[in-house]
Amino acid sequence: MKNHFTNRVCVLKRYILIALLALSLLWSAGCTNQPEEIAVDLGQHSSLAIGQRASIKGEELKIEFVEVVADSRCPTGATCVWQGEVTCLVGITYFESLNRKALTQPGLTGEPSQTDFKDYEIAFNVEPYPVVGKEIKDSDYRLQLTVDKKPTLSGGVLVTFDVVGERYSIFITNKDTVEQVFTVQRGESKATIPSGRLIKGSVFYNEPWSWHIDSEDIHMAEFTIELCDGTPSQVEANLDYWVQTVQRFCPWSARIVKIEDFR
């Protein structure tokens, strides 16, 4: 009788242990599994693990964090001759069409990087940042993502110029200058030099430059002073001098390569 009772107790303990183990596994799975898709609004921040995707509400757009292709960022605590970079691959589904895009962010920066796709601007940051002596596993990586619509233009023309192999764009709302631009495009005018007031600050249509030209204070000229002649990169390299002292940008070798009409 005693042995029979002891056997029943042992069996009961075994069932209890099995049940506790099963509950433990279920609890662990529930805590570690990530939702495959996260729905976010335009402008809303999302954090994606590898294999997750963000679905943008109201848009036919989904972005999946596929993998980290390479991570050579200079680790915190190390001295490097190069800042390095991290590159991750994302899959972008746009109107059911899948596109692959590589996102690259330089090391030693705390600012999100920017890229674009179709009518969207994408700000991204790859975390965690490397630390000396600490390995980053694939499961540790997170793609911090914010998607916005590109600003739209209206009431003028967007003119892109080539200056000895460098390009910059001016959004022109001055009606007289708009007519001048089309006259130059038709080959009916020798006033081919765009002379405009420089403004410090980046705009989406003049990337990658951190300056732009006043949309109203711009005209096409046949001749200008040599002081304001130069290239976009020369302006960028010494921006304070150009904005405060020269004040205008008039590249003599400028050539119209594209006109987009937003009137």
Residue pairs with C-beta under 8 A, 6 or more apart in sequence:
34 49
34 51
34 52
35 52
36 51
36 52
36 53
37 52
37 53
37 54
37 55
37 62
38 46
38 48
38 52
38 53
38 54
38 55
39 54
39 55
39 57
40 46
40 54
40 55
40 56
40 57
40 147
41 56
41 57
41 58
42 56
42 57
42 58
42 59
42 147
42 148
42 149
43 146
43 147
43 148
44 146
45 144
45 145
45 146
46 54
46 144
46 145
46 146
47 142
47 143
47 144
47 145
48 54
48 63
48 64
48 65
48 142
48 143
48 145
49 65
49 139
49 141
49 142
50 65
50 66
50 67
50 68
50 138
50 139
50 141
51 64
51 65
51 66
52 64
52 65
53 62
53 63
53 64
53 65
53 91
53 93
54 62
54 63
54 145
54 147
55 61
55 62
56 62
56 63
56 147
59 120
60 94
60 95
60 96
61 92
61 93
61 94
61 120
61 147
62 92
62 93
63 90
63 91
63 92
63 93
63 122
63 145
63 147
64 90
64 91
64 92
64 93
65 88
65 90
65 141
65 143
65 145
66 88
66 89
66 90
66 91
66 100
67 88
67 89
67 138
68 86
68 87
68 88
68 89
68 126
68 138
68 141
69 87
69 88
69 89
69 102
70 85
70 86
70 87
71 84
71 86
71 87
71 126
71 130
71 136
72 82
72 84
72 85
72 86
72 107
73 83
73 84
73 85
73 86
73 106
73 107
73 108
73 129
73 130
74 80
74 82
74 83
74 84
74 107
74 108
74 130
75 129
75 130
75 131
75 132
76 129
76 130
76 131
76 132
77 131
77 132
77 133
78 132
80 107
83 106
83 107
83 108
83 109
84 106
84 107
84 108
85 104
85 105
85 106
85 107
86 104
86 105
86 107
86 126
87 102
87 103
87 104
87 105
88 102
88 103
88 126
88 141
88 143
89 100
89 101
89 102
89 103
90 100
90 101
90 102
90 103
90 143
91 98
91 99
91 100
91 101
92 98
92 99
92 100
92 101
92 117
93 99
94 117
94 118
99 117
101 115
101 117
103 113
103 115
103 122
103 124
103 126
103 143
104 113
105 112
105 113
105 124
105 125
105 126
106 113
107 130
112 123
112 124
112 125
112 144
112 146
113 123
113 124
113 125
114 121
114 122
114 123
114 124
115 121
115 122
115 124
116 122
116 150
119 149
119 150
120 147
120 148
120 149
120 150
121 147
121 148
121 149
121 150
121 204
122 145
122 146
122 147
123 145
123 146
123 147
123 148
124 143
124 144
124 145
124 146
125 143
125 144
126 141
126 142
126 143
126 144
127 141
127 142
127 144
128 136
128 140
128 141
128 142
130 136
150 204
151 204
153 171
153 205
153 262
154 262
154 263
155 173
155 262
155 263
156 171
156 172
156 173
156 174
156 178
156 215
156 262
156 263
157 171
157 172
157 178
157 181
157 259
157 260
157 261
157 262
157 263
158 169
158 170
158 171
158 172
158 205
158 259
158 260
158 262
159 169
159 170
159 171
159 172
159 181
159 194
159 256
159 258
159 259
159 260
160 167
160 168
160 169
160 256
160 257
160 258
160 259
161 167
161 168
161 169
161 170
161 194
161 251
161 254
161 255
161 256
161 257
162 254
162 255
162 257
163 231
163 232
163 251
163 253
163 254
163 255
164 231
164 253
166 231
166 232
166 233
167 232
167 257
168 206
168 209
168 232
169 205
169 206
170 194
170 196
170 206
170 212
170 213
170 215
170 218
171 203
171 205
171 212
171 215
171 262
172 178
172 181
172 215
172 218
173 215
173 216
174 215
174 216
174 217
174 218
174 219
176 219
177 218
177 219
177 220
178 263
180 189
180 191
180 219
180 220
181 220
181 256
181 259
182 259
183 189
183 191
184 191
184 192
184 220
184 256
185 256
185 259
189 220
190 222
191 220
191 221
191 222
192 220
192 222
192 254
192 255
192 256
193 220
193 221
193 222
193 223
193 224
193 250
193 251
193 252
193 254
194 213
194 218
194 219
194 220
194 221
194 249
194 250
194 251
194 254
195 218
195 219
195 220
195 221
195 224
195 228
195 248
195 249
195 250
196 213
196 214
196 217
196 218
196 219
196 248
196 249
196 250
197 213
197 214
197 217
197 218
197 247
197 248
198 211
198 212
198 213
198 214
198 235
198 242
198 243
198 246
198 247
198 248
198 249
199 211
199 212
199 213
199 214
199 243
200 210
200 211
200 239
200 240
200 243
201 210
201 211
201 212
202 209
202 210
202 211
202 212
203 212
205 212
206 212
206 213
209 232
209 235
209 236
210 236
210 239
211 235
211 236
211 239
211 242
211 243
213 249
221 250
224 250
224 252
225 250
227 246
228 246
228 247
228 248
228 249
228 250
229 250
229 251
229 252
230 242
230 249
230 251
231 251
232 251
234 242
235 242
235 249
242 249
